[in-house]
Amino acid sequence: MLHALLACVMFFVPAVAQEPTSTPWAFQYMEDAGMAHAVSESPRSSADAPRAVAMLILDGPSDRAGVSAELERIWSDRELGQDWVVACPVRMEVRFTTLVHVLVARFDSESTRVHLIGVGDGARRALRMAAEHPDLVASVTACAPSTDVDLDKGSLDALISTPLALLRGREDARDPSLAIVERMLALGRDDVSLDFAATTPHATPSASEGRVAQRLTEFRSVERARVAGERAVNARLDAFHAAASKADGASYFACLAPDAIFIGTDATERWSVAQFRAYCEPYFAQGKGWTYTPSERHVYLSRDRATVWFDERLSNAKYGELRGSGALRRDGERWLITQYVMSFPVPNDLSAELVKRIGERKR
């Protein structure tokens, strides 16, 4: 596992100004979660505007002065636009997950994921981070990936849903980028961009002919759509559980697609909507519902944002901890549950005895 990131971090926020060159960058070093870092915050486009967070991974070790100079060069032309935060590691010692959580919380990020920008060997590390932590990475923009990409087939496969752009200058090696693109094509992805900055020998965010800013802007739109879809799905699942708790049959079944399947904890409980309605309505008519409270949920959207699969942990006063999983599909502007599976998680050391008891009951 990659235990990346930051004992010392610099945060950089592009200034928002009327004139593109009117406001110089300013850095303030601070301590946060055990990490020394510098912060430069600029006015937002509005008082409550959320920001996108990016992380720049440089080609090799750097000191504060080097990181500061690189950050000042990158977005001095304001190509990236407003409401961005860019962080850059100085020393690679703190876990990547720790850094992401700090960034997201500190800067009121519009997403729980960050956009990675890697340069040279930093591109290799960025790809590795995205492969190992897909739930924390919104996109990867890899500038001149090093010749030793060292990502095996399985690692590249883990990037199947991560927006990805590759950029090289006229003197940068072609093979690493082409190998990545070829693998993505083999996996059915035809949306990975391979940009060529002909006017610069080596591609970096500050020497990319504006392509890094362009890709990040595009990826931000993709991530916003993903976040909006995830929020809508969470709202639908929460409404489903709330309706059951209130014995509100109309609202409960409105959450289900007409062809949905509900699978309960008993081996006989595989119901169509009509069958499930016949089971539920006598209870709902008496004002009797059931309360399952979600405590953890993971939502995954397909690349076309039309299908979702999820899993969640639930608690119930009678049955304790349960697990729900299933799928939803988008129907116009709404999401409908197409399958819901409820199950009991069984500790491994109890499973043999439980299976034995179930077998004895069937005799």
C-alpha positions in Angstrom: 0.0 0.0 0.0 1.1 3.5 -0.6 1.5 5.4 2.6 1.7 8.7 0.9 1.5 12.0 1.8 2.6 15.0 3.6 4.4 15.9 6.7 4.7 19.4 5.1 2.0 20.6 2.7 1.4 23.8 0.8 -2.1 24.9 0.0 -2.6 27.2 -2.9 -5.8 29.0 -3.9 -6.0 31.0 -7.1 -6.9 34.6 -6.3 -10.1 36.0 -7.6 -9.5 39.5 -9.0 -10.9 41.8 -11.6 -7.6 42.1 -13.4 -5.7 38.9 -14.1 -2.4 40.1 -12.7 -3.5 42.4 -9.9 -3.1 40.2 -6.8 0.2 38.5 -5.8 0.3 35.2 -4.2 0.8 35.1 -0.4 1.7 32.0 1.7 1.2 31.5 5.5 2.7 28.4 7.2 0.5 26.7 9.7 0.2 23.4 11.7 -2.9 21.2 11.0 -3.4 17.6 11.9 0.3 17.2 12.6 1.2 18.6 9.2 3.1 21.9 8.5 1.7 23.7 5.5 1.1 27.0 4.0 -2.3 28.4 3.0 -3.2 31.2 0.6 -7.0 31.8 0.5 -8.6 34.1 -1.9 -12.2 35.5 -2.1 -14.7 33.0 -3.5 -17.0 33.7 -6.4 -19.7 34.1 -3.7 -19.6 33.9 0.1 -20.9 30.3 0.2 -19.4 29.0 -3.0 -17.9 25.5 -2.5 -14.5 24.8 -3.9 -12.8 22.0 -5.8 -9.6 20.6 -4.3 -6.7 19.4 -6.4 -3.4 17.9 -5.3 -0.2 18.4 -7.2 2.4 15.6 -7.0 5.8 16.8 -8.3 8.5 14.8 -10.1 10.7 14.4 -7.1 11.5 15.7 -3.6 11.3 19.4 -3.2 11.6 22.0 -0.4 9.3 24.8 0.6 10.8 27.2 -1.8 10.6 24.9 -4.7 7.0 24.0 -4.0 6.1 27.7 -3.5 7.7 28.6 -6.8 5.9 25.9 -8.7 2.5 26.7 -7.3 3.0 30.4 -8.2 3.9 29.5 -11.8 1.0 27.1 -12.4 -2.1 29.2 -12.3 -0.7 32.7 -12.6 -2.7 33.2 -15.8 -5.9 32.3 -13.9 -6.8 29.6 -16.5 -8.2 27.3 -13.9 -10.9 29.8 -12.8 -12.4 30.5 -9.4 -13.0 28.4 -6.3 -10.1 26.0 -6.6 -7.6 24.9 -4.0 -4.4 23.3 -5.0 -2.2 21.4 -2.4 1.3 20.2 -3.0 3.3 17.9 -0.8 6.8 18.8 0.4 7.7 15.5 2.2 5.9 12.3 1.6 5.3 10.9 5.0 1.6 11.1 5.9 -1.1 8.8 4.6 -2.9 9.9 1.5 -6.3 9.3 3.2 -5.4 11.6 6.1 -4.5 14.4 3.7 -7.6 14.1 1.7 -9.8 14.3 4.7 -8.0 17.4 6.0 -8.3 19.1 2.7 -11.9 18.4 2.2 -12.8 19.5 5.7 -10.6 22.6 5.8 -11.7 24.1 2.4 -15.4 23.2 2.5 -14.9 21.1 -0.6 -17.8 20.5 -3.0 -16.8 16.8 -3.0 -15.2 14.2 -0.7 -12.7 13.5 -3.6 -9.7 15.4 -4.8 -8.3 15.9 -8.3 -4.8 14.6 -8.7 -2.2 16.3 -11.0 1.1 14.3 -11.3 4.3 15.3 -13.0 6.9 12.7 -14.2 7.4 10.3 -11.3 4.7 12.2 -9.5 2.3 11.1 -12.3 3.2 7.5 -11.5 2.4 8.1 -7.8 -0.8 9.8 -8.7 -2.0 6.9 -10.8 -1.1 4.5 -7.9 -3.0 6.6 -5.4 -6.1 6.6 -7.6 -5.9 2.8 -8.1 -5.6 2.2 -4.4 -8.1 4.8 -3.3 -10.7 5.2 -6.0 -13.3 6.5 -3.5 -11.0 9.5 -2.7 -9.9 10.5 -6.2 -12.1 12.6 -8.6 -9.7 12.5 -11.5 -6.1 12.1 -12.6 -4.2 14.4 -14.9 -0.8 12.8 -15.6 1.9 15.0 -17.1 4.8 13.1 -18.8 4.4 9.9 -16.8 7.7 8.4 -16.0 9.0 5.4 -18.0 8.7 3.2 -14.9 4.9 3.5 -14.5 5.0 0.2 -12.5 1.2 -0.3 -12.7 0.3 -3.9 -13.3 -2.9 -4.9 -15.2 -4.9 -5.1 -12.0 -4.0 -1.6 -10.9 -4.9 -0.1 -14.3 -8.2 -2.0 -14.2 -8.9 -0.2 -10.9 -8.9 3.1 -12.8 -11.9 2.0 -15.0 -14.2 4.6 -13.6 -11.7 7.4 -12.8 -11.6 10.3 -15.3 -8.1 10.3 -16.7 -6.0 12.6 -18.9 -2.4 12.2 -20.1 -0.2 14.9 -21.4 3.3 14.9 -22.8 5.7 17.4 -24.3 7.7 16.9 -27.5 10.7 15.4 -25.7 8.7 13.2 -23.2 8.6 9.5 -23.6 5.6 8.2 -25.6 5.5 4.6 -24.4 4.2 5.0 -20.8 1.2 7.1 -21.9 0.4 4.9 -24.9 0.5 1.8 -22.7 -2.0 3.3 -20.3 -4.3 4.4 -23.1 -4.1 1.0 -24.8 -5.1 -0.7 -21.5 -8.0 1.6 -21.0 -9.2 1.0 -24.6 -9.0 -2.8 -23.9 -11.3 -2.2 -20.9 -13.8 -0.4 -23.1 -12.9 3.1 -22.2 -12.6 5.5 -25.1 -12.7 8.7 -23.1 -9.1 8.9 -21.9 -7.5 11.9 -23.5 -3.8 11.9 -24.6 -2.8 15.5 -25.2 0.4 16.7 -26.9 1.9 20.1 -26.0 4.2 20.6 -29.0 5.5 24.0 -27.8 7.2 22.6 -24.7 9.9 20.0 -24.3 8.5 18.6 -21.1 4.9 18.8 -20.0 4.1 20.3 -16.6 1.0 22.1 -15.3 2.7 25.4 -16.0 3.9 24.4 -19.4 0.9 22.6 -20.9 -0.6 25.1 -23.4 -3.5 25.4 -21.0 -4.5 21.8 -21.4 -4.2 20.9 -17.6 -6.6 23.7 -16.7 -8.9 22.6 -19.5 -9.0 19.0 -18.3 -9.4 19.9 -14.7 -12.4 22.2 -15.6 -13.9 19.3 -17.5 -13.3 16.8 -14.7 -14.8 19.2 -12.2 -18.1 19.2 -14.2 -18.0 15.4 -14.2 -17.4 15.2 -10.5 -20.2 17.7 -9.8 -22.6 15.5 -11.8 -21.4 12.4 -9.9 -21.9 14.2 -6.5 -25.4 15.3 -7.6 -26.3 11.8 -8.6 -25.0 10.3 -5.4 -26.9 12.8 -3.3 -30.1 12.0 -5.2 -29.6 8.3 -4.7 -28.9 8.8 -1.0 -32.1 10.8 -0.7 -34.1 8.1 -2.4 -32.8 5.4 -0.2 -33.3 7.5 2.9 -36.9 8.2 1.8 -37.4 4.4 1.3 -36.4 3.7 4.9 -38.3 6.6 6.3 -41.5 5.5 4.6 -41.2 2.0 6.0 -40.7 3.5 9.5 -43.9 5.6 9.1 -45.9 2.7 7.5 -46.4 5.0 4.5 -47.1 2.4 1.8 -47.7 4.9 -1.0 -44.3 6.6 -0.5 -42.6 3.3 0.1 -43.6 1.7 -3.2 -43.1 5.0 -5.0 -39.3 4.4 -4.4 -39.4 1.1 -6.3 -39.3 0.6 -10.1 -42.3 -1.3 -11.5 -40.0 -4.3 -12.2 -38.1 -4.1 -8.9 -37.2 -7.2 -6.9 -37.0 -7.3 -3.1 -34.9 -10.0 -1.5 -35.5 -10.5 2.2 -33.5 -12.4 4.8 -35.5 -15.6 4.5 -34.6 -18.0 1.6 -38.2 -17.8 0.4 -38.3 -14.0 0.2 -37.7 -13.1 -3.4 -40.6 -10.8 -4.3 -41.8 -8.8 -7.2 -43.3 -5.5 -6.5 -46.8 -7.0 -6.5 -45.7 -9.8 -4.2 -43.9 -7.5 -1.9 -46.9 -5.1 -1.8 -49.1 -8.0 -0.8 -46.8 -8.8 2.1 -46.4 -5.2 3.3 -49.8 -3.7 3.0 -51.5 -5.6 5.8 -48.9 -4.3 8.2 -49.0 -0.7 6.8 -52.9 -0.7 7.1 -52.5 -1.3 10.8 -49.9 1.5 11.1 -47.2 -1.0 11.7 -43.9 -0.3 9.9 -40.3 -1.2 10.4 -37.3 1.0 11.2 -33.9 0.3 9.7 -31.5 3.1 10.3 -28.5 3.4 7.9 -25.1 4.0 9.6 -22.8 3.6 6.6 -23.4 3.6 2.8 -21.3 3.3 -0.3 -22.8 4.4 -3.6 -21.3 3.7 -7.0 -22.5 5.3 -10.3 -21.9 3.9 -13.7 -19.9 6.0 -16.1 -23.1 7.0 -18.0 -24.7 8.1 -14.7 -27.7 5.9 -15.5 -27.2 3.1 -13.0 -26.2 2.8 -9.4 -25.2 0.0 -7.1 -24.8 0.4 -3.4 -24.3 -1.3 -0.1 -25.2 -0.1 3.4 -25.1 -1.0 7.0 -28.4 -0.9 8.9 -29.5 -1.2 12.5 -32.8 -2.4 13.9 -34.1 -2.5 17.4 -35.1 -6.2 17.1 -32.5 -7.7 14.7 -29.4 -5.6 15.5 -27.1 -5.0 12.6 -28.1 -5.9 9.0 -26.8 -5.2 5.6 -28.7 -3.8 2.6 -27.5 -3.8 -1.0 -28.9 -3.3 -4.4 -29.2 -1.2 -7.5 -31.1 1.8 -8.8 -31.7 3.2 -12.3 -32.4 6.8 -13.4 -35.8 7.4 -14.8 -35.9 11.0 -16.1 -35.0 13.2 -13.1 -35.7 10.6 -10.5 -33.9 7.4 -9.2 -35.9 4.2 -8.7 -34.8 1.1 -6.8 -34.6 -1.9 -9.1 -33.3 -4.4 -6.5 -33.0 -4.4 -2.7 -31.3 -7.2 -0.9 -31.4 -7.4 2.9 -29.1 -9.8 4.8 -27.6 -10.6 8.2 -23.8 -10.3 8.4 -22.7 -13.5 10.1 -19.3 -13.6 12.0 -17.1 -16.2 10.4 -16.5 -18.1 13.6 -20.3 -18.6 14.0 -21.1 -19.5 10.4 -20.5 -23.3 10.6 -22.8 -23.7 13.6 -25.4 -21.5 12.0 -25.4 -23.4 8.7 -25.6 -26.6 10.7 -28.7 -25.4 12.6 -30.4 -24.2 9.4 -29.7 -27.7 7.8 -31.2 -29.4 10.8 -34.3 -27.3 10.6 -34.9 -28.2 7.0 -34.9 -32.0 7.8 
